[in-house]
Amino acid sequence: MVALHRLTGVEFSIDDLIGLRFLSRRIDLGGKSITRSSTAGGYFSRFRGRGMDFDETRRYSVGDDIRTMDWRVTARTGQPHTKMFREERERPVLVVVDFNPSMSFGSRVAFKSVIAAECAALICWSAIANNDRVGALVYSARSHREVRPASGKRGVLHVLKTLVDVHKAGNGVSGDAVALSQSLLNLRHVVRPGSLIFIFSDFYNLGIDAEQHLSRLRQHNDIVMCSIYDPLEATPPPAGRYAVTNGRQRMMLDTSSKKVKQNYVLNFQQRQVELEQLANSRNIPLLNILTEADPVTSLRSGLYNETAAQNSAGVKV
């Protein structure tokens, strides 16, 4: 029997991800229940929306949008004409999912990697409900897989199987982390302009060229950066001595020291500020997703808040 609730623990199965299809109904990538921009399109105003292909020119009728007037034909014929457009029915939606060793961590509810997979699956199910195609780029210290965008349930299942396979191969495995910059470079070679890209990561391993690749991708696509973190990364545990390891090295963390606790908090806050500056400098929405929070609520509130902020600022993409 498939799960009808959020994921927990350190692993997940294909049935777990399939069960999220019902929860994904609460995430509307079509933006039907929120304010849209003044331009045509099905997505939030922060995004470029669906493509509109020119179809034909016909005589103007009362009620037609004056912004679509074909002035050349109007001048040539002496009769008002308007352009007709055909909406592109499928937009590529890609999820980039980081399963590096740092994602195999969690103090409550689930590993960050499990939350990343859960969010990616929710986005994929929501995308096909909106008649879009879904694809993925999933990587870990041991594996790298690309899934070209495809339509319908078959397209989602291919992505979900890839999430399970790559996670299983890298879960709990120590090794050299793969820089996000390398995955973004690979993505630039396969992504179709006009795509909507969600990146799920803790962004610990950006790489030196990540900013450049984000800028290039952002020129022709919409990107949403989803930063996944655990409460223990933001706030140190109660006073005491704790053994910590990254899989290779082992050390003691003494939180009875006031200075250690202050530096602990400051380091996390500084990372968040730098990540926000990176996203803002490229006009990319940044959603912070806490492992103990409900992923559906986190995605909904983040996307909708970004839209509201963009509308109130009057910014056009």
N, C-alpha and C positions, 0 to 999 in steps of 0.2 A: 504494500500500500504506500502511495506517495505521501510525502509530508505536506501539510497544509499550514505550516507555521514557519517561523524564521529558523535559520540554521544555528546550531550550537556545536561546541566542541572543536576538535582539531582536524577533522576530516569531513568530507561530504560525498554523496553518491549522485549518480545521474538522476535517480528518483527524487532526491531532495531538490535538485534544481528544476526538475519538471514540475514538482508540486508548487513552485513559486509562481506558476502561470496565473493562478487565481489572485494572488496578492498583487500582481503587476497591474491589475485593472485600476488600482488606485493611483497609478502613475500615467498621466496622459501626455505623451510626447507630441500629440497633435495640438495641445494647447486650447482645446475647445472650451474649457471652463474658466479661462483666464483672459485678461485683456491682451489683444494682439496689437502689433504695430500697424501703422497706416498703410504699409505696403502689403501686397498680396503674399500669402504664404501660410503654411499650416503650423509652423513652429513658433516658439516663444520669440518675442521681439529681440532678445539678445542674439538669437540665431538668424541665419540668412533665410531659412525657410525653404520650401519646395521650389524647384525651378519652374519657370513658366515659359513654355515654348510658343513662338508665334505660330498661329494656325491659319488665319485668313483675315481679309478686310471685307467689311460689309457696310451697308447703309446704316447711318446712325438712327437709333430708335430712342424714343423718350425713356429716360431712366438709365441709359448707358453712362458709364463713368467718363466724364469729359477728359480725364487724364490719359485715356487710351485713344484719343482722337488721332486719326491718321491724316495729318495736315497736308502731306504731299498729294495724296489721292483726292482729298477735299479740294485743294487748290486746282488740281488738274481737271476734275469733273464738274466743279461748281456745286457739288452736293456734299453735305457732311457725311464722312465715313469714319468708322471706328475700327480699331484692331481687335481681333479676337485671339485669345491665348488658350492653349491647352496645358492643363496642369500636369506636371511630371508626377506620376503616381507612386514611384518608388524612389526613396532616397537612401543611400548607403549609410547605415549606422554601425560604427565599429567600436568595439570595446578593447582597450589595451589593459591587460591585467598583469600585475607584478607579483610573482611568487618567489621573489628572492628570499634568502634565509632570514632577513630581518622581518619579513611578513609572517614567519612562523612563530608568532608571539601573541600572547593574550592572557590577561589576568582575570577577565570576566567574560562570560558568555561564549566567546569563540576567538580563535586565532584571527589576526588581521587578514590573513590569506583567505579564510573562510568567508569573512564579511565581504571581501573584494569579489569573490566568486558569486556570492549571493546578490550583490548589487549589479554585477554584470549581467546575471541571468534575468533580473527584474527589468533591466533596460532592454534586453533582447526581446523578451516576451511583449513588452509594451510597444516596441518598434514594429513587430509584425502585426500587432493589432491595429497599427496605424498604416498598414500596407507598405511598410518599408522593408528593405533588405538588411540583413545583419551579417557582420563578419567580426573577426577577432584577431588580435595579436597577443599571444600569451607566452610568457617567458619565466624561467627560473634559472638557478645556477647550473642546472643539468639539461635543460630543454628549451627549445624555442619553436613555436608553431604559429603558422599564419593560416587563417581561414578566410577565403574570399567571400564577400557579401553574397548571400543567397536569400531567396524569398521563402516565406511560409514556415511551417513547423519543421520541415526538413532542414532549413537553414539554421534555425535555433538549435536543433538537436546536435548538429555538427559542432556548433560553438560549445554547447554544454559538455559534450564528450571530450572536446579538447581541454576544457577547464579541468575536468576530472583527471585526465591522463597526465597533464603537465603538473598538476598539484600533487598527484600521487608520486610522481617521479622525483619531485623536489622537496616534499614535506619532511621537515626535520633534518634535512641534509645540510651540513655545513660545506662551505666552499666559497670560491670567489664570486661575489655578486656581479650580476650583469647590469651595466649602466643603462639607465633609461635612455640616454642619448643614442646608444647603439640600436635599441628597439625603435626609436623614433626615426632614425636614419632608414632602417628597413621599411618602416611604414611609409615614408615619403616615396619609396619606389613602387608601392602597390596601391596607395590610396587614390581614389577618384576625386577630382575637385568637386566641391559641393557636399562633401560628406560631413556627418556629425560624429565627432570622436569623443568618447569618454575614456579618461585615463584613471585607473584605480591603482593607487600605490601609496606607500608611506613617504615616498620621495627622498629616502635616505641616500640613494645612489643615482643622483642626477647625471653625473658625467660632465665633462668640460664643454661639450657642444650641445647640451640639452636646450639651452636658451636659443641658440641659432636654429635648431631643428623645429622648435615650437613656433618660432617666428615664421619660418618658411611654410609650415603646415597651416598656420593661422591665416596666411594670405588668401587661401582658396578653400578653407574649410572652417567649420565651427568646432571648437574644442571646449570640453568641460574637464577641469582637473578635480579629482575627488581624492582628498587626502584622508587616509584611514589611520586612526591612532587609537591607542589603548589608554585608559585613565591612568595607568601606572607610568606612562611616559610623560604625562603632564604634571603629575603630583607624586612625590616620593612616598614610599611606604612608611608606616609608623617607625618611630625611633628604634634602632636595632642594627645588627650586623647581618648582612645578607650575602650569600655566595651567588655570584652572577657569572654567566659564561656566554660567549658568542659561538660556542661549538669548537673553538680552538684554544682560547685563552680563558683562564679562570681568575677572578679577582673578588675582593670583598668590598661591599658597599656599606659604609657606616653612616646611617641616617640619624644617628644621635648627635652628629655634628651640625650645628646651625649653619655653618658656612657651606658644608656639603649640600644641605637641603636647599639653600638659596641658589647655589650654582646649578643644581639639578633643575630647578624651576626656570631659572634664567636661560639656560641652554635650550630648553624646549620652546620658550617664548621667542627667543631669537630666531630659532629655526622657522617658527610660524610666520614671523615678520618677514623673513627673507623669502619664504614661499609666496606670501601674499604680494610682496613687491614684484616678484617674478611674474605672477599671474596678472597683476594690474598693469604692468608695463606692456603686456601683449594683449590687453583687453580680453582676458580669458577668465571665465567664472571659476572660482575656487570653492568647492564644497568640502567642509570638514565633517567627517563621518566618524563618530565615536563607536567603538566596538560594542559597547553595552546599550547603545541606542537602537531603536527600531529602524532598519535600513529604509523601509518604505517611507517612513516619516522624514528621515534625513534627506532622502532624495527629493521628495515633494517640497518640503520647506525650503531646501536650498535652491531648487530650480525656480520655484515660484517667487522667492524673495529676490533672486537675481532679476527676474522679469519686472517685478514691481519697482526695484531700484532703477532699472534701466528706463522704464517708462517715465518715472518721476523726474529723472535727469534729462529726459528728452534726447537721449543719445541714439543715433541710428547706426546700425552696423552696415 
